[in-house]
């Protein structure tokens, strides 16, 4: 699955951490949800792909995006380990 970068995520707060990256999910369709990751400048594509793999093992992920930066905070404490 390709993970495009976006500049202005719709989400201000994260749901938790997945493989060390803050993330948020949102229902996308009856098939599953979309996931957004916040990453740092030192995050590699391998780090991002591992986080997506872990998320897909835990939830029905149908699309993914990422942005550089950090969330404004957390609205939940739902880490994906």
PDB file of N, CA, C and O in Angstrom, chain B, residues numbered from 101:
ATOM      1  N   UNK B 101       0.849  -1.165   0.000  1.00  0.00           N
ATOM      2  CA  UNK B 101       0.000   0.000   0.000  1.00  0.00           C
ATOM      3  C   UNK B 101       0.898   1.232   0.000  1.00  0.00           C
ATOM      4  O   UNK B 101       1.821   1.333   0.808  1.00  0.00           O
ATOM      5  N   UNK B 102       0.634   2.141  -0.880  1.00  0.00           N
ATOM      6  CA  UNK B 102       1.379   3.398  -0.951  1.00  0.00           C
ATOM      7  C   UNK B 102       0.906   4.322   0.171  1.00  0.00           C
ATOM      8  O   UNK B 102      -0.287   4.386   0.466  1.00  0.00           O
ATOM      9  N   UNK B 103       1.841   5.035   0.792  1.00  0.00           N
ATOM     10  CA  UNK B 103       1.510   5.946   1.892  1.00  0.00           C
ATOM     11  C   UNK B 103       1.901   7.362   1.461  1.00  0.00           C
ATOM     12  O   UNK B 103       3.066   7.737   1.594  1.00  0.00           O
ATOM     13  N   UNK B 104       0.962   8.150   0.953  1.00  0.00           N
ATOM     14  CA  UNK B 104       1.316   9.504   0.514  1.00  0.00           C
ATOM     15  C   UNK B 104       1.485  10.472   1.673  1.00  0.00           C
ATOM     16  O   UNK B 104       0.856  10.334   2.722  1.00  0.00           O
ATOM     17  N   UNK B 105       2.348  11.452   1.458  1.00  0.00           N
ATOM     18  CA  UNK B 105       2.537  12.516   2.441  1.00  0.00           C
ATOM     19  C   UNK B 105       1.497  13.604   2.191  1.00  0.00           C
ATOM     20  O   UNK B 105       1.223  13.955   1.044  1.00  0.00           O
ATOM     21  N   UNK B 106       0.926  14.129   3.257  1.00  0.00           N
ATOM     22  CA  UNK B 106       0.028  15.268   3.164  1.00  0.00           C
ATOM     23  C   UNK B 106       0.568  16.371   4.067  1.00  0.00           C
ATOM     24  O   UNK B 106       1.240  16.097   5.060  1.00  0.00           O
ATOM     25  N   UNK B 107       0.271  17.615   3.716  1.00  0.00           N
ATOM     26  CA  UNK B 107       0.816  18.739   4.482  1.00  0.00           C
ATOM     27  C   UNK B 107      -0.050  19.138   5.657  1.00  0.00           C
ATOM     28  O   UNK B 107       0.474  19.502   6.710  1.00  0.00           O
ATOM     29  N   UNK B 108      -1.348  19.079   5.508  1.00  0.00           N
ATOM     30  CA  UNK B 108      -2.256  19.540   6.557  1.00  0.00           C
ATOM     31  C   UNK B 108      -3.260  18.443   6.901  1.00  0.00           C
ATOM     32  O   UNK B 108      -4.343  18.385   6.320  1.00  0.00           O
ATOM     33  N   UNK B 109      -2.898  17.574   7.846  1.00  0.00           N
ATOM     34  CA  UNK B 109      -3.842  16.505   8.191  1.00  0.00           C
ATOM     35  C   UNK B 109      -5.119  17.076   8.798  1.00  0.00           C
ATOM     36  O   UNK B 109      -5.091  18.108   9.469  1.00  0.00           O
ATOM     37  N   UNK B 110      -6.228  16.401   8.557  1.00  0.00           N
ATOM     38  CA  UNK B 110      -7.519  16.807   9.115  1.00  0.00           C
ATOM     39  C   UNK B 110      -7.541  16.654  10.632  1.00  0.00           C
ATOM     40  O   UNK B 110      -8.344  17.288  11.316  1.00  0.00           O
ATOM     41  N   UNK B 111      -6.671  15.827  11.143  1.00  0.00           N
ATOM     42  CA  UNK B 111      -6.682  15.482  12.552  1.00  0.00           C
ATOM     43  C   UNK B 111      -5.674  16.327  13.302  1.00  0.00           C
ATOM     44  O   UNK B 111      -4.551  16.505  12.830  1.00  0.00           O
ATOM     45  N   UNK B 112      -6.041  16.848  14.447  1.00  0.00           N
ATOM     46  CA  UNK B 112      -5.110  17.592  15.284  1.00  0.00           C
ATOM     47  C   UNK B 112      -4.524  16.702  16.366  1.00  0.00           C
ATOM     48  O   UNK B 112      -3.375  16.879  16.771  1.00  0.00           O
ATOM     49  N   UNK B 113      -5.318  15.744  16.834  1.00  0.00           N
ATOM     50  CA  UNK B 113      -4.881  14.892  17.935  1.00  0.00           C
ATOM     51  C   UNK B 113      -4.760  13.449  17.475  1.00  0.00           C
ATOM     52  O   UNK B 113      -5.443  13.006  16.551  1.00  0.00           O
ATOM     53  N   UNK B 114      -3.876  12.735  18.144  1.00  0.00           N
ATOM     54  CA  UNK B 114      -3.626  11.334  17.820  1.00  0.00           C
ATOM     55  C   UNK B 114      -4.433  10.416  18.720  1.00  0.00           C
ATOM     56  O   UNK B 114      -4.871  10.796  19.806  1.00  0.00           O
ATOM     57  N   UNK B 115      -4.614   9.209  18.241  1.00  0.00           N
ATOM     58  CA  UNK B 115      -5.330   8.164  18.985  1.00  0.00           C
ATOM     59  C   UNK B 115      -4.387   7.386  19.888  1.00  0.00           C
ATOM     60  O   UNK B 115      -4.792   6.881  20.935  1.00  0.00           O
ATOM     61  N   UNK B 116      -3.138   7.294  19.482  1.00  0.00           N
ATOM     62  CA  UNK B 116      -2.152   6.536  20.241  1.00  0.00           C
ATOM     63  C   UNK B 116      -0.873   6.417  19.440  1.00  0.00           C
ATOM     64  O   UNK B 116      -0.631   7.193  18.516  1.00  0.00           O
ATOM     65  N   UNK B 117      -0.054   5.436  19.801  1.00  0.00           N
ATOM     66  CA  UNK B 117       1.197   5.168  19.090  1.00  0.00           C
ATOM     67  C   UNK B 117       1.121   3.804  18.421  1.00  0.00           C
ATOM     68  O   UNK B 117       0.530   2.862  18.949  1.00  0.00           O
ATOM     69  N   UNK B 118       1.725   3.725  17.263  1.00  0.00           N
ATOM     70  CA  UNK B 118       1.875   2.450  16.553  1.00  0.00           C
ATOM     71  C   UNK B 118       3.329   2.355  16.117  1.00  0.00           C
ATOM     72  O   UNK B 118       3.792   3.147  15.297  1.00  0.00           O
ATOM     73  N   UNK B 119       4.035   1.397  16.662  1.00  0.00           N
ATOM     74  CA  UNK B 119       5.457   1.217  16.368  1.00  0.00           C
ATOM     75  C   UNK B 119       6.243   2.505  16.636  1.00  0.00           C
ATOM     76  O   UNK B 119       7.196   2.818  15.922  1.00  0.00           O
ATOM     77  N   UNK B 120       5.839   3.238  17.657  1.00  0.00           N
ATOM     78  CA  UNK B 120       6.527   4.460  18.039  1.00  0.00           C
ATOM     79  C   UNK B 120       6.071   5.717  17.325  1.00  0.00           C
ATOM     80  O   UNK B 120       6.549   6.808  17.638  1.00  0.00           O
ATOM     81  N   UNK B 121       5.149   5.590  16.362  1.00  0.00           N
ATOM     82  CA  UNK B 121       4.659   6.754  15.626  1.00  0.00           C
ATOM     83  C   UNK B 121       3.250   7.107  16.084  1.00  0.00           C
ATOM     84  O   UNK B 121       2.407   6.219  16.209  1.00  0.00           O
ATOM     85  N   UNK B 122       2.975   8.390  16.338  1.00  0.00           N
ATOM     86  CA  UNK B 122       1.609   8.786  16.665  1.00  0.00           C
ATOM     87  C   UNK B 122       0.703   8.526  15.457  1.00  0.00           C
ATOM     88  O   UNK B 122       1.107   8.736  14.314  1.00  0.00           O
ATOM     89  N   UNK B 123      -0.512   8.071  15.719  1.00  0.00           N
ATOM     90  CA  UNK B 123      -1.433   7.763  14.622  1.00  0.00           C
ATOM     91  C   UNK B 123      -2.852   8.150  15.014  1.00  0.00           C
ATOM     92  O   UNK B 123      -3.171   8.339  16.188  1.00  0.00           O
ATOM     93  N   UNK B 124      -3.684   8.260  14.001  1.00  0.00           N
ATOM     94  CA  UNK B 124      -5.122   8.436  14.201  1.00  0.00           C
ATOM     95  C   UNK B 124      -5.840   7.655  13.113  1.00  0.00           C
ATOM     96  O   UNK B 124      -5.382   7.615  11.971  1.00  0.00           O
ATOM     97  N   UNK B 125      -6.946   7.044  13.450  1.00  0.00           N
ATOM     98  CA  UNK B 125      -7.755   6.340  12.456  1.00  0.00           C
ATOM     99  C   UNK B 125      -9.114   6.992  12.343  1.00  0.00           C
ATOM    100  O   UNK B 125      -9.593   7.660  13.259  1.00  0.00           O
ATOM    101  N   UNK B 126      -9.719   6.776  11.189  1.00  0.00           N
ATOM    102  CA  UNK B 126     -11.063   7.280  10.923  1.00  0.00           C
ATOM    103  C   UNK B 126     -11.755   6.287  10.006  1.00  0.00           C
ATOM    104  O   UNK B 126     -11.141   5.767   9.074  1.00  0.00           O
ATOM    105  N   UNK B 127     -13.024   6.023  10.262  1.00  0.00           N
ATOM    106  CA  UNK B 127     -13.775   5.100   9.417  1.00  0.00           C
ATOM    107  C   UNK B 127     -13.806   5.625   7.990  1.00  0.00           C
ATOM    108  O   UNK B 127     -14.222   6.759   7.756  1.00  0.00           O
ATOM    109  N   UNK B 128     -13.373   4.818   7.043  1.00  0.00           N
ATOM    110  CA  UNK B 128     -13.321   5.220   5.634  1.00  0.00           C
ATOM    111  C   UNK B 128     -14.484   4.653   4.836  1.00  0.00           C
ATOM    112  O   UNK B 128     -15.023   5.325   3.957  1.00  0.00           O
ATOM    113  N   UNK B 129     -14.869   3.432   5.137  1.00  0.00           N
ATOM    114  CA  UNK B 129     -15.961   2.763   4.425  1.00  0.00           C
ATOM    115  C   UNK B 129     -16.331   1.508   5.205  1.00  0.00           C
ATOM    116  O   UNK B 129     -15.770   1.234   6.266  1.00  0.00           O
ATOM    117  N   UNK B 130     -17.266   0.762   4.675  1.00  0.00           N
ATOM    118  CA  UNK B 130     -17.635  -0.487   5.333  1.00  0.00           C
ATOM    119  C   UNK B 130     -16.489  -1.502   5.302  1.00  0.00           C
ATOM    120  O   UNK B 130     -16.510  -2.490   6.035  1.00  0.00           O
ATOM    121  N   UNK B 131     -15.486  -1.250   4.447  1.00  0.00           N
ATOM    122  CA  UNK B 131     -14.340  -2.158   4.339  1.00  0.00           C
ATOM    123  C   UNK B 131     -13.283  -1.909   5.401  1.00  0.00           C
ATOM    124  O   UNK B 131     -12.449  -2.778   5.657  1.00  0.00           O
ATOM    125  N   UNK B 132     -13.304  -0.726   6.030  1.00  0.00           N
ATOM    126  CA  UNK B 132     -12.295  -0.451   7.037  1.00  0.00           C
ATOM    127  C   UNK B 132     -12.066   1.022   7.268  1.00  0.00           C
ATOM    128  O   UNK B 132     -12.915   1.854   6.948  1.00  0.00           O
ATOM    129  N   UNK B 133     -10.897   1.344   7.835  1.00  0.00           N
ATOM    130  CA  UNK B 133     -10.613   2.723   8.205  1.00  0.00           C
ATOM    131  C   UNK B 133      -9.332   3.218   7.534  1.00  0.00           C
ATOM    132  O   UNK B 133      -8.525   2.440   7.026  1.00  0.00           O
ATOM    133  N   UNK B 134      -9.184   4.524   7.551  1.00  0.00           N
ATOM    134  CA  UNK B 134      -7.951   5.143   7.085  1.00  0.00           C
ATOM    135  C   UNK B 134      -7.090   5.426   8.309  1.00  0.00           C
ATOM    136  O   UNK B 134      -7.602   5.581   9.418  1.00  0.00           O
ATOM    137  N   UNK B 135      -5.791   5.491   8.100  1.00  0.00           N
ATOM    138  CA  UNK B 135      -4.871   5.777   9.194  1.00  0.00           C
ATOM    139  C   UNK B 135      -3.934   6.892   8.766  1.00  0.00           C
ATOM    140  O   UNK B 135      -3.504   6.955   7.615  1.00  0.00           O
ATOM    141  N   UNK B 136      -3.628   7.763   9.702  1.00  0.00           N
ATOM    142  CA  UNK B 136      -2.672   8.843   9.460  1.00  0.00           C
ATOM    143  C   UNK B 136      -1.572   8.739  10.506  1.00  0.00           C
ATOM    144  O   UNK B 136      -1.846   8.547  11.690  1.00  0.00           O
ATOM    145  N   UNK B 137      -0.318   8.869  10.057  1.00  0.00           N
ATOM    146  CA  UNK B 137       0.833   8.843  10.946  1.00  0.00           C
ATOM    147  C   UNK B 137       1.515  10.205  10.945  1.00  0.00           C
ATOM    148  O   UNK B 137       1.612  10.856   9.904  1.00  0.00           O
ATOM    149  N   UNK B 138       1.987  10.634  12.109  1.00  0.00           N
ATOM    150  CA  UNK B 138       2.865  11.792  12.213  1.00  0.00           C
ATOM    151  C   UNK B 138       4.274  11.255  12.333  1.00  0.00           C
ATOM    152  O   UNK B 138       4.524  10.363  13.145  1.00  0.00           O
ATOM    153  N   UNK B 139       5.204  11.776  11.544  1.00  0.00           N
ATOM    154  CA  UNK B 139       6.577  11.269  11.554  1.00  0.00           C
ATOM    155  C   UNK B 139       7.562  12.407  11.761  1.00  0.00           C
ATOM    156  O   UNK B 139       7.246  13.573  11.524  1.00  0.00           O
ATOM    157  N   UNK B 140       8.752  12.053  12.203  1.00  0.00           N
ATOM    158  CA  UNK B 140       9.839  13.011  12.360  1.00  0.00           C
ATOM    159  C   UNK B 140      10.717  13.005  11.120  1.00  0.00           C
ATOM    160  O   UNK B 140      10.575  12.147  10.248  1.00  0.00           O
ATOM    161  N   UNK B 141      11.613  13.959  11.050  1.00  0.00           N
ATOM    162  CA  UNK B 141      12.508  14.056   9.891  1.00  0.00           C
ATOM    163  C   UNK B 141      13.451  12.866   9.786  1.00  0.00           C
ATOM    164  O   UNK B 141      13.951  12.563   8.703  1.00  0.00           O
ATOM    165  N   UNK B 142      13.699  12.185  10.912  1.00  0.00           N
ATOM    166  CA  UNK B 142      14.600  11.029  10.903  1.00  0.00           C
ATOM    167  C   UNK B 142      13.877   9.702  10.701  1.00  0.00           C
ATOM    168  O   UNK B 142      14.508   8.646  10.724  1.00  0.00           O
ATOM    169  N   UNK B 143      12.561   9.745  10.502  1.00  0.00           N
ATOM    170  CA  UNK B 143      11.788   8.517  10.277  1.00  0.00           C
ATOM    171  C   UNK B 143      12.061   7.998   8.874  1.00  0.00           C
ATOM    172  O   UNK B 143      11.991   8.751   7.903  1.00  0.00           O
ATOM    173  N   UNK B 144      12.371   6.714   8.770  1.00  0.00           N
ATOM    174  CA  UNK B 144      12.652   6.121   7.461  1.00  0.00           C
ATOM    175  C   UNK B 144      11.379   5.513   6.873  1.00  0.00           C
ATOM    176  O   UNK B 144      10.385   5.321   7.573  1.00  0.00           O
ATOM    177  N   UNK B 145      11.430   5.219   5.591  1.00  0.00           N
ATOM    178  CA  UNK B 145      10.281   4.559   4.960  1.00  0.00           C
ATOM    179  C   UNK B 145      10.078   3.170   5.558  1.00  0.00           C
ATOM    180  O   UNK B 145       8.950   2.683   5.621  1.00  0.00           O
ATOM    181  N   UNK B 146      11.157   2.531   5.996  1.00  0.00           N
ATOM    182  CA  UNK B 146      11.034   1.221   6.649  1.00  0.00           C
ATOM    183  C   UNK B 146      10.274   1.352   7.967  1.00  0.00           C
ATOM    184  O   UNK B 146       9.448   0.499   8.288  1.00  0.00           O
ATOM    185  N   UNK B 147      10.546   2.420   8.741  1.00  0.00           N
ATOM    186  CA  UNK B 147       9.820   2.663   9.994  1.00  0.00           C
ATOM    187  C   UNK B 147       8.325   2.842   9.712  1.00  0.00           C
ATOM    188  O   UNK B 147       7.478   2.272  10.400  1.00  0.00           O
ATOM    189  N   UNK B 148       8.020   3.633   8.701  1.00  0.00           N
ATOM    190  CA  UNK B 148       6.632   3.908   8.348  1.00  0.00           C
ATOM    191  C   UNK B 148       5.929   2.649   7.858  1.00  0.00           C
ATOM    192  O   UNK B 148       4.783   2.391   8.228  1.00  0.00           O
ATOM    193  N   UNK B 149       6.606   1.870   7.033  1.00  0.00           N
ATOM    194  CA  UNK B 149       6.006   0.633   6.527  1.00  0.00           C
ATOM    195  C   UNK B 149       5.800  -0.400   7.632  1.00  0.00           C
ATOM    196  O   UNK B 149       4.827  -1.153   7.593  1.00  0.00           O
ATOM    197  N   UNK B 150       6.699  -0.450   8.616  1.00  0.00           N
ATOM    198  CA  UNK B 150       6.533  -1.373   9.738  1.00  0.00           C
ATOM    199  C   UNK B 150       5.332  -0.962  10.579  1.00  0.00           C
ATOM    200  O   UNK B 150       4.563  -1.812  11.027  1.00  0.00           O
ATOM    201  N   UNK B 151       5.171   0.343  10.795  1.00  0.00           N
ATOM    202  CA  UNK B 151       4.007   0.825  11.545  1.00  0.00           C
ATOM    203  C   UNK B 151       2.724   0.475  10.806  1.00  0.00           C
ATOM    204  O   UNK B 151       1.753   0.037  11.423  1.00  0.00           O
ATOM    205  N   UNK B 152       2.712   0.663   9.501  1.00  0.00           N
ATOM    206  CA  UNK B 152       1.524   0.316   8.719  1.00  0.00           C
ATOM    207  C   UNK B 152       1.251  -1.181   8.790  1.00  0.00           C
ATOM    208  O   UNK B 152       0.097  -1.592   8.908  1.00  0.00           O
ATOM    209  N   UNK B 153       2.288  -1.992   8.720  1.00  0.00           N
ATOM    210  CA  UNK B 153       2.108  -3.447   8.818  1.00  0.00           C
ATOM    211  C   UNK B 153       1.473  -3.834  10.158  1.00  0.00           C
ATOM    212  O   UNK B 153       0.538  -4.634  10.200  1.00  0.00           O
ATOM    213  N   UNK B 154       1.985  -3.262  11.246  1.00  0.00           N
ATOM    214  CA  UNK B 154       1.419  -3.556  12.562  1.00  0.00           C
ATOM    215  C   UNK B 154      -0.036  -3.111  12.648  1.00  0.00           C
ATOM    216  O   UNK B 154      -0.879  -3.818  13.201  1.00  0.00           O
ATOM    217  N   UNK B 155      -0.326  -1.932  12.095  1.00  0.00           N
ATOM    218  CA  UNK B 155      -1.697  -1.418  12.125  1.00  0.00           C
ATOM    219  C   UNK B 155      -2.625  -2.315  11.311  1.00  0.00           C
ATOM    220  O   UNK B 155      -3.753  -2.574  11.728  1.00  0.00           O
ATOM    221  N   UNK B 156      -2.168  -2.787  10.168  1.00  0.00           N
ATOM    222  CA  UNK B 156      -3.000  -3.648   9.327  1.00  0.00           C
ATOM    223  C   UNK B 156      -3.242  -5.010   9.975  1.00  0.00           C
ATOM    224  O   UNK B 156      -4.271  -5.639   9.731  1.00  0.00           O
ATOM    225  N   UNK B 157      -2.305  -5.462  10.792  1.00  0.00           N
ATOM    226  CA  UNK B 157      -2.514  -6.720  11.520  1.00  0.00           C
ATOM    227  C   UNK B 157      -3.554  -6.549  12.628  1.00  0.00           C
ATOM    228  O   UNK B 157      -4.243  -7.501  12.993  1.00  0.00           O
ATOM    229  N   UNK B 158      -3.663  -5.327  13.160  1.00  0.00           N
ATOM    230  CA  UNK B 158      -4.572  -5.073  14.277  1.00  0.00           C
ATOM    231  C   UNK B 158      -5.951  -4.573  13.827  1.00  0.00           C
ATOM    232  O   UNK B 158      -6.945  -4.799  14.518  1.00  0.00           O
ATOM    233  N   UNK B 159      -6.014  -3.911  12.698  1.00  0.00           N
ATOM    234  CA  UNK B 159      -7.267  -3.295  12.241  1.00  0.00           C
ATOM    235  C   UNK B 159      -7.424  -3.435  10.732  1.00  0.00           C
ATOM    236  O   UNK B 159      -6.468  -3.758  10.027  1.00  0.00           O
ATOM    237  N   UNK B 160      -8.622  -3.194  10.249  1.00  0.00           N
ATOM    238  CA  UNK B 160      -8.895  -3.223   8.816  1.00  0.00           C
ATOM    239  C   UNK B 160      -8.554  -1.856   8.226  1.00  0.00           C
ATOM    240  O   UNK B 160      -9.398  -0.961   8.192  1.00  0.00           O
ATOM    241  N   UNK B 161      -7.321  -1.702   7.764  1.00  0.00           N
ATOM    242  CA  UNK B 161      -6.840  -0.440   7.202  1.00  0.00           C
ATOM    243  C   UNK B 161      -7.000  -0.496   5.684  1.00  0.00           C
ATOM    244  O   UNK B 161      -6.523  -1.428   5.037  1.00  0.00           O
ATOM    245  N   UNK B 162      -7.674   0.505   5.122  1.00  0.00           N
ATOM    246  CA  UNK B 162      -7.880   0.545   3.674  1.00  0.00           C
ATOM    247  C   UNK B 162      -7.083   1.650   2.997  1.00  0.00           C
ATOM    248  O   UNK B 162      -6.905   1.620   1.779  1.00  0.00           O
ATOM    249  N   UNK B 163      -6.597   2.631   3.766  1.00  0.00           N
ATOM    250  CA  UNK B 163      -5.757   3.683   3.201  1.00  0.00           C
ATOM    251  C   UNK B 163      -4.902   4.286   4.308  1.00  0.00           C
ATOM    252  O   UNK B 163      -5.223   4.175   5.491  1.00  0.00           O
ATOM    253  N   UNK B 164      -3.800   4.930   3.900  1.00  0.00           N
ATOM    254  CA  UNK B 164      -2.875   5.506   4.875  1.00  0.00           C
ATOM    255  C   UNK B 164      -2.267   6.796   4.330  1.00  0.00           C
ATOM    256  O   UNK B 164      -2.080   6.945   3.122  1.00  0.00           O
ATOM    257  N   UNK B 165      -1.963   7.725   5.233  1.00  0.00           N
ATOM    258  CA  UNK B 165      -1.250   8.950   4.908  1.00  0.00           C
ATOM    259  C   UNK B 165      -0.273   9.239   6.043  1.00  0.00           C
ATOM    260  O   UNK B 165      -0.343   8.640   7.116  1.00  0.00           O
ATOM    261  N   UNK B 166       0.643  10.177   5.776  1.00  0.00           N
ATOM    262  CA  UNK B 166       1.532  10.632   6.842  1.00  0.00           C
ATOM    263  C   UNK B 166       1.836  12.105   6.644  1.00  0.00           C
ATOM    264  O   UNK B 166       1.697  12.643   5.546  1.00  0.00           O
ATOM    265  N   UNK B 167       2.252  12.746   7.727  1.00  0.00           N
ATOM    266  CA  UNK B 167       2.718  14.124   7.653  1.00  0.00           C
ATOM    267  C   UNK B 167       3.918  14.269   8.581  1.00  0.00           C
ATOM    268  O   UNK B 167       4.078  13.516   9.541  1.00  0.00           O
ATOM    269  N   UNK B 168       4.755  15.252   8.273  1.00  0.00           N
ATOM    270  CA  UNK B 168       5.922  15.517   9.110  1.00  0.00           C
ATOM    271  C   UNK B 168       5.492  16.464  10.219  1.00  0.00           C
ATOM    272  O   UNK B 168       4.852  17.487   9.974  1.00  0.00           O
ATOM    273  N   UNK B 169       5.852  16.109  11.422  1.00  0.00           N
ATOM    274  CA  UNK B 169       5.485  16.920  12.574  1.00  0.00           C
ATOM    275  C   UNK B 169       4.960  16.048  13.696  1.00  0.00           C
ATOM    276  O   UNK B 169       5.233  14.849  13.748  1.00  0.00           O
ATOM    277  N   UNK B 170       4.208  16.657  14.588  1.00  0.00           N
ATOM    278  CA  UNK B 170       3.640  15.908  15.706  1.00  0.00           C
ATOM    279  C   UNK B 170       2.224  16.397  15.962  1.00  0.00           C
ATOM    280  O   UNK B 170       1.879  17.532  15.633  1.00  0.00           O
ATOM    281  N   UNK B 171       1.405  15.528  16.553  1.00  0.00           N
ATOM    282  CA  UNK B 171       0.031  15.928  16.846  1.00  0.00           C
ATOM    283  C   UNK B 171      -0.018  16.958  17.971  1.00  0.00           C
ATOM    284  O   UNK B 171       0.943  17.115  18.724  1.00  0.00           O
ATOM    285  N   UNK B 172      -1.142  17.655  18.077  1.00  0.00           N
ATOM    286  CA  UNK B 172      -1.337  18.653  19.130  1.00  0.00           C
ATOM    287  C   UNK B 172      -1.507  17.998  20.496  1.00  0.00           C
ATOM    288  O   UNK B 172      -1.402  18.666  21.525  1.00  0.00           O
ATOM    289  N   UNK B 173      -1.762  16.731  20.508  1.00  0.00           N
ATOM    290  CA  UNK B 173      -1.980  15.974  21.741  1.00  0.00           C
ATOM    291  C   UNK B 173      -2.606  14.642  21.405  1.00  0.00           C
ATOM    292  O   UNK B 173      -2.530  14.184  20.265  1.00  0.00           O
ATOM    293  N   UNK B 174      -3.222  14.021  22.385  1.00  0.00           N
ATOM    294  CA  UNK B 174      -3.846  12.713  22.193  1.00  0.00           C
ATOM    295  C   UNK B 174      -5.275  12.765  22.716  1.00  0.00           C
ATOM    296  O   UNK B 174      -5.533  13.309  23.790  1.00  0.00           O
ATOM    297  N   UNK B 175      -6.195  12.196  21.954  1.00  0.00           N
ATOM    298  CA  UNK B 175      -7.593  12.144  22.412  1.00  0.00           C
ATOM    299  C   UNK B 175      -7.904  10.784  23.023  1.00  0.00           C
ATOM    300  O   UNK B 175      -8.954  10.607  23.642  1.00  0.00           O
ATOM    301  N   UNK B 176      -6.999   9.822  22.854  1.00  0.00           N
ATOM    302  CA  UNK B 176      -7.184   8.479  23.413  1.00  0.00           C
ATOM    303  C   UNK B 176      -5.810   7.905  23.763  1.00  0.00           C
ATOM    304  O   UNK B 176      -4.781   8.534  23.513  1.00  0.00           O
ATOM    305  N   UNK B 177      -5.807   6.723  24.334  1.00  0.00           N
ATOM    306  CA  UNK B 177      -4.591   6.013  24.683  1.00  0.00           C
ATOM    307  C   UNK B 177      -4.703   4.591  24.139  1.00  0.00           C
ATOM    308  O   UNK B 177      -4.700   3.622  24.898  1.00  0.00           O
ATOM    309  N   UNK B 178      -4.801   4.481  22.819  1.00  0.00           N
ATOM    310  CA  UNK B 178      -5.019   3.194  22.152  1.00  0.00           C
ATOM    311  C   UNK B 178      -3.787   2.813  21.330  1.00  0.00           C
ATOM    312  O   UNK B 178      -3.814   2.865  20.100  1.00  0.00           O
ATOM    313  N   UNK B 179      -2.723   2.437  22.006  1.00  0.00           N
ATOM    314  CA  UNK B 179      -1.509   2.049  21.295  1.00  0.00           C
ATOM    315  C   UNK B 179      -1.716   0.726  20.560  1.00  0.00           C
ATOM    316  O   UNK B 179      -2.423  -0.165  21.030  1.00  0.00           O
ATOM    317  N   UNK B 180      -1.081   0.625  19.398  1.00  0.00           N
ATOM    318  CA  UNK B 180      -1.064  -0.626  18.640  1.00  0.00           C
ATOM    319  C   UNK B 180       0.340  -1.195  18.814  1.00  0.00           C
ATOM    320  O   UNK B 180       1.322  -0.615  18.352  1.00  0.00           O
ATOM    321  N   UNK B 181       0.417  -2.336  19.487  1.00  0.00           N
ATOM    322  CA  UNK B 181       1.736  -2.929  19.773  1.00  0.00           C
ATOM    323  C   UNK B 181       2.035  -4.087  18.882  1.00  0.00           C
ATOM    324  O   UNK B 181       3.100  -4.694  18.993  1.00  0.00           O
TER     325      UNK B 181
END
